[in-house]
Amino acid sequence: MHVTGPAPRDRRTSEEEAAEEAAEKTADEAVRKRRLAEIFGDVLPETTSDERDSDDSAAGAGESASDEWLRRQVPPHHGS
């Protein structure tokens, strides 16, 4: 004799639910950013200049970025 019980439910773990919620938030964020870009364009970068690496050639020659900045602040009539 074969007894059947209730049908198994769709059981999702909390990890699966969390992953699904994270994917939805990511998609929502992408939609929001796309809408803002359509309206305003790329107004602000994701990172500020102080968070990015400097590509100054002087920094590679042993001069720090702050030294380079100070050197660039000297008025032209003072010479270098």
LUMMAR-918149 format. One record per residue (C-alpha): residue number from 1; x, y, z. Coordinates in nm, 2 decimals. Layout:
BEGIN
+-----+--------+--------+--------+
|   k |      x |      y |      z |
+-----+--------+--------+--------+
| NUM |      X |      Y |      Z |
...
+-----+--------+--------+--------+
***
This chain:
BEGIN
+-----+--------+--------+--------+
|   k |      x |      y |      z |
+-----+--------+--------+--------+
|   1 |   0.00 |   0.00 |   0.00 |
|   2 |   0.14 |   0.34 |  -0.10 |
|   3 |   0.04 |   0.63 |   0.11 |
|   4 |   0.09 |   0.98 |  -0.02 |
|   5 |   0.14 |   1.27 |   0.20 |
|   6 |   0.10 |   1.64 |   0.13 |
|   7 |   0.28 |   1.77 |  -0.17 |
|   8 |   0.63 |   1.90 |  -0.09 |
|   9 |   0.64 |   2.28 |  -0.06 |
|  10 |   0.87 |   2.51 |  -0.24 |
|  11 |   1.14 |   2.55 |   0.03 |
|  12 |   1.38 |   2.83 |  -0.01 |
|  13 |   1.67 |   2.88 |   0.22 |
|  14 |   1.74 |   3.22 |   0.37 |
|  15 |   2.06 |   3.23 |   0.16 |
|  16 |   1.86 |   3.19 |  -0.16 |
|  17 |   1.62 |   3.46 |  -0.05 |
|  18 |   1.91 |   3.69 |   0.04 |
|  19 |   2.07 |   3.62 |  -0.30 |
|  20 |   1.74 |   3.70 |  -0.48 |
|  21 |   1.69 |   4.02 |  -0.28 |
|  22 |   2.05 |   4.13 |  -0.36 |
|  23 |   2.00 |   4.06 |  -0.73 |
|  24 |   1.68 |   4.27 |  -0.73 |
|  25 |   1.85 |   4.56 |  -0.55 |
|  26 |   2.14 |   4.55 |  -0.80 |
|  27 |   1.88 |   4.55 |  -1.09 |
|  28 |   1.69 |   4.84 |  -0.92 |
|  29 |   2.01 |   5.04 |  -0.87 |
|  30 |   2.11 |   4.98 |  -1.24 |
|  31 |   1.77 |   5.11 |  -1.35 |
|  32 |   1.80 |   5.41 |  -1.13 |
|  33 |   2.15 |   5.50 |  -1.26 |
|  34 |   2.04 |   5.45 |  -1.62 |
|  35 |   1.74 |   5.69 |  -1.57 |
|  36 |   1.96 |   5.95 |  -1.40 |
|  37 |   2.21 |   5.92 |  -1.69 |
|  38 |   1.94 |   5.97 |  -1.95 |
|  39 |   1.81 |   6.28 |  -1.77 |
|  40 |   2.13 |   6.45 |  -1.65 |
|  41 |   2.41 |   6.27 |  -1.82 |
|  42 |   2.72 |   6.15 |  -1.64 |
|  43 |   2.73 |   6.43 |  -1.38 |
|  44 |   2.96 |   6.28 |  -1.12 |
|  45 |   3.22 |   6.01 |  -1.14 |
|  46 |   3.19 |   5.70 |  -0.92 |
|  47 |   3.52 |   5.79 |  -0.74 |
|  48 |   3.68 |   6.12 |  -0.66 |
|  49 |   4.02 |   6.22 |  -0.78 |
|  50 |   4.18 |   6.16 |  -0.44 |
|  51 |   4.05 |   5.80 |  -0.45 |
|  52 |   4.22 |   5.73 |  -0.79 |
|  53 |   4.58 |   5.67 |  -0.86 |
|  54 |   4.77 |   5.96 |  -1.00 |
|  55 |   4.92 |   5.92 |  -1.35 |
|  56 |   5.16 |   6.22 |  -1.32 |
|  57 |   5.50 |   6.16 |  -1.47 |
|  58 |   5.66 |   6.36 |  -1.19 |
|  59 |   5.53 |   6.11 |  -0.93 |
|  60 |   5.71 |   5.84 |  -1.11 |
|  61 |   6.04 |   6.04 |  -1.11 |
|  62 |   6.06 |   6.03 |  -0.73 |
|  63 |   5.86 |   6.34 |  -0.67 |
|  64 |   5.54 |   6.30 |  -0.46 |
|  65 |   5.20 |   6.42 |  -0.58 |
|  66 |   5.20 |   6.69 |  -0.31 |
|  67 |   5.54 |   6.82 |  -0.43 |
|  68 |   5.42 |   6.83 |  -0.78 |
|  69 |   5.11 |   7.02 |  -0.68 |
|  70 |   5.32 |   7.27 |  -0.49 |
|  71 |   5.56 |   7.31 |  -0.78 |
|  72 |   5.26 |   7.39 |  -1.01 |
|  73 |   5.13 |   7.66 |  -0.77 |
|  74 |   5.44 |   7.88 |  -0.82 |
|  75 |   5.34 |   8.19 |  -1.01 |
|  76 |   5.51 |   8.23 |  -1.35 |
|  77 |   5.69 |   8.55 |  -1.26 |
|  78 |   5.88 |   8.35 |  -0.98 |
|  79 |   6.03 |   8.11 |  -1.23 |
|  80 |   6.13 |   7.76 |  -1.15 |
+-----+--------+--------+--------+
***
